[in-house]
Amino acid sequence: MKNLPVEIKLKILKYFDFDDLFSLKQTNRHFRNLIFKYEDDLARKKHRSLSIIECQEYMPNSVIIDLPLTSQFLDKVKRFADYECTGLTYKKWKSAIARQIPLYLIINEKYSPLNKKIALSVDTFGELFNLHLPLFPKSIEYLKIIRYWLKKIVRCVFNLINFTNCVFNPEIIELLFDREEIQKFKFCGETIKIFCQNTNLFKFTFGYLEINKNIYLICNGYENMREFNILLNILLNEGNKIPQVYINRPNKYFVALCNQLLEHIETSKDCPKMVPNIVFNSTEWPNLNIRGIEKNSNTRTNFSIIKEYEITNIHNSNLKFSLRIQVFTSRRLNAIREVIIKLSTSNWVVHLFHCS
């Protein structure tokens, strides 16, 4: 294998998992250097979860990694500095320190850590690590350390990434990494939960996410069309990046957004760009613009009636859509409870659960 072209070696190495690659790196310098050079294209180390949490005085069953800048610690800081901070970079870093740019941004207005200390929590399938990075970096050494740990984190993949209260400050990421590094800088997760009350911040943060399965959005507080247009643009055009979107507890203003999605399905020529699975969950909507031809496949249960409709795209008669509505038959106030828009191999499938 050592004498094979690099392209062939990489094709072979892509079949290795992280542990296999780690073992191979121990065999000789050639494989160590090769894997290190192309590590962004190879398997990542997998963990259960990544969260940004409030620091507690006592955090049981966890390993707390604190970073006091003692003289002994500073002697070891060289291993964190993988490049020289000089010239313009040095000036930018010093300016950021003077302006007290935070490492994290609070995105949930209801979240306010009592002690104002925030930790980065990593669950490694058996042990919980809480990394206490400084909220306001006060020295070049701290910025180097933050850069080191961020590089370690984006080299991993997580079953769950939880950014429901805080996210990393995009300004810090742009400060610590150059353009080429930023293009590869992605927090990779199977499922990502994020509070997106601030759509501008969500749009910016979205660029640093790699979503393998689904993203779970908590969207309280949306009330104007500008905010909806940012989210709508993502839903209509980012299907190649997002397999599935869950929008939890969308308020009544989301009815207009859902109606636009249904209209897009029927009238647009760019449906393939759309996110293939969209779920509006725990809704309490009074109505929705129903489109399509009702099928003769209504189903009754003890508490509900299920109605199905077929929608055909006006530009492509082979592109069929199904609309499924579940209406609960109790006498309480009727309200749409859940909306699921799904793309199958043969057609789009839209499910609406209409409950009281």
N, C-alpha and C positions, 0 to 999 in steps of 0.2 A: 504493500500500500504506500510505502514511503516514496516510491519512484513514480507514482501515478500523477497525472496533471492535477492542479489544485481544484479545478472544476469537478473532477471525478471524486476527489477526496471529500469535497463538501457534500456532494450527493449522497455519499455513503454515511458521512457523519450526521446527516439530518435524520437518519433512522435510529440514532443513539438517543437515549434519554439523558437527563442531566447527570445522574449517577454514573452512567457509562462513560460520559465525556470526562467527568472528574477522574475516574480511574485511568482513562487513557492518557490524561495529562501527566500522570505520575510516571509513565513509562520512559519517556525521554524528552529532551528539550524541543525536538522538532514538532511533536504533537502538541506540546504545551503552547508553543508559540503560535502554531496554526489555529488551535482552538481559541486562544486569547484574541487573535486578530479578527476572527470571524464569529465571535461569540454572539453578536446581535442577530445572526442568521440561524443559530443553533438552539437546541432545547434549553429551556429556562428551569431554574429550580422552582418547585411548586410548594406553596404554603396554603393554609386554610383561609386566612383572612388578613386584611390590612385595614386598620381603622385609625382615625384621629380622635383621641379621647381626652377627657379632662384628667389631669394628674390627681391622684388621691394620696393621702398620707400613708395609707396601708393598702397595698395592691396584692392580695394573696395569689399564690400559684403563678407568679410571674417573675421574670428576671428584669430588674430595672437597670437600664444603662444610662447613667448620669454622666455629664461631661464637665466636671470642674476643671478649670484651667490652672492646675497646679504646675509647678516647675517640672515635676516628674512626668506629668502628662504631656507637657509641651515638648519634652525631649522625644516623645514618640509621634508627634504630629507630622513629622516628615513623611510618614507612610500614607498620610491622607492627601498630601500635596502631589498629585500626579502630573502637575504642570506648573510652570512658573507664573506667578501672579505679578506681572510687571507692566510698566507703561500705562496705556489707556485702561487696561483691565484693572490695574491697581487703583487708578483714580476713580473708576466707577464703583469699585468695592468700597473704597473709603467714603465716597459720597453716600452710598446706600447705608453704611453704618451711621453716618452723621444724621441722615434723615429718618433713622429708625424704621426701616422697611421691615414689616413682620414676615416671618416664615409662613404663617398660616393666615387665612382669612375666614372669619365667621360668616357663614352664608345663611344660617337660620337665626332670624332676629330674636327668637324665643330662647336661644341657647346663650348662656352667659356663665362660663366657668367661674366658680366662686373664688378660687385662688389665682385665677388668670394664668394657670400653668397648663400646658397642653402636651400630650405625649403621642408619639407614633407607636401604635400597638400592632405587633405581628404575631399571629397564631401559627405555629409551625407543626400542627398535628401532634400536639403532646406537650408543648411548652409555650408559654406566652412571654414574649419579649416586649417591654415597654421602653422605648427609646426617648429620653428626655432631651430633645434638641431645643436650643434657646429660641423663644418666640421672637426676640429682637436681637440678632447677632451683634455683638459688641466689639468684635475684632476680626482681622483677616483670618486668623487661625480658626475661629468658629465657622466662618464661611467656607473654608477649605474642608472642615469636618462635615458640614451639611452637604456639600457637593459630593463628598465621598459616599455618604450614606444614601443619598438620592440615586447615585449611580448603582449602588448595590440593589436598591429596591426595584428599579426599573429593569434589572436583569432577572427578576423573578416573575412568576405568574401566580395569581391568587384565585381561590374559588370565589371569594367575596371581597370586594373593595367597598368600604362603607365611608362615604363622604357626605353624610346627612347633616352634619353640623359645621364642619370645617373642610376647607380644601387648601392645598398648597397654593401659595401666592404666585401667580404666573410671572409677576415681576421679578421674583427671586430666581425662578427657573431661567428666565431670559438673562439675568445677571450672571449666573454661575456657569452657563454653558454657551458655547459658540453656536453659530447657525447650523453647522453640519451635525453637531451633537443634538440640537433641539429637534431636528427632523426625525431623529430616531428615538427621541425621549417620549416614552409611553408607559403609563401605569396600566399593566395588563391584567385583566380579570375575567373570569367566567361570567360573573354577575357583578354589576356595579350599581350601588345605591347612592343617589345624590339628591340633595335638596336644591331645587333650581328656582328659588324665589327671585333671584337676580338673573335674568336671562342673558344679559350681556356677559356676566361672569361665567355663567354656564357655557355659553358659546365659546368663550376663551378656554375654559377648562376642558371642554369636549375635545379640543385639539390635542390634548395630552392623554387621552384615554384610548386603549385598545380593548374593544368589547368582543369577547369570544362567543357569548351566548345572548345575554340580555342586559339592558340598563333599566333600572327601576327609578323613576322620577317622582319626587314628592313636589307637587306643583301648587301649593297653597299661595294665594295672594295675587294670581294673575287677574288683571282687570282692564287692560288696555290692548288695543290691536297691535301696537308695536311689539309688545312682549310676545303675543301670539304669533306674529309673523316670523320671529326668530325661531321659535319652536316648530312652526309649520314648515319652514324652509328645511330644517333638519329632517323632519319626518318625510318630506317629499323627495329629498335628494340624497340622503345618506344611507340608502339601502345596502350599498357595498361595504359599509363600515359597521352597521348595526343590524344584527340578526333579528332582534326583538326589543320592543320598548313597552314597559309597563308605566302607565301614568296613574298614580294613586290619588284618590280623592279629588279629582278635578271638579272645580266648582261649576256653576251654571254657565259661566262665560265660555266654557269649553264646548258647549253645544255648537256654537258657530264654527269653531275649529273642526269639529268632527263632521259637520255638514260640508265644509270645504274639502275634507278628505274624500268623502263619498262622491262629491261632484267631480273631483279630480279623477277618481277611479273610472267614472262613466265617460268623461269628456277629454281626458288628457292623452297625448301621444307618448308621454314619458313615464308611464306607470312602472317600468322596470327599475327606475331610479328610487322608487319609494321603499321605505322600510318595510320588509315583507310581513312582519307581525307587529301589530299595534294593539295594546290593551288599555282601555279606559276602565279603571277598576274603582269600585265603591262610589259610583256616581249617584246623584239624585236629581236627574234631569227631568223636566216636565214633558219634553217631546223631542223629536228628531225628524228631519226630512227623509222620509222613507222613499227609496227609489227601486225601480225594477218591477217585474211581473210576479205576482203571488203564485206560488206553486200549490198543487193540491196535496200537500203532504203535511197538513197541520196535525199536531200531536197534542192530545190532552192528557194531563196527569191530574192527581187529586187537587193540586194547588195552582196549576198553570196551564196556559195554552202556548204552544210553540208554533210560530208561523215562519215560513221560509219564502224568500223572494230570489229571483234571478235577475242580475244586472248585466247587460251587455255593453261593452265599450263601443262607442259610436264610430271609432276609427278602425276597429278590428273586431269583426263579428265573431271571431274565434276566441276572443278574450272574454270569458264569462266570469261573472261575480255572483256569489251567493250571499244573501242577507238572511240572517236567522234572528228572530225576535221571540223572546220568552216573556209572556205576560202572566203575571200571577193574578189569580182570581179572587183574592181577598178583598174586603170592602175598604181597606185602608187607602190612603192617598197613593195614587199610581205615580211611579217615577222610574225612569230608566236607571238600571242598576249597574250594568256592565256592557261595554262595547269591545268587541274583538275584531280586528281587521287582519285577515291572514291571507298570504299568498301561498297557494299550493303549486304542485308541478304542472297541473293542467289549467288552473284558473285561480282567481282571487276568491277568497271566502271571507265574508263579513258576518260576524255573529254579534247580535245585540241581545242582551238579557234585560227584559223590561219587567221590573218587579215593583210591587207596592210596598 
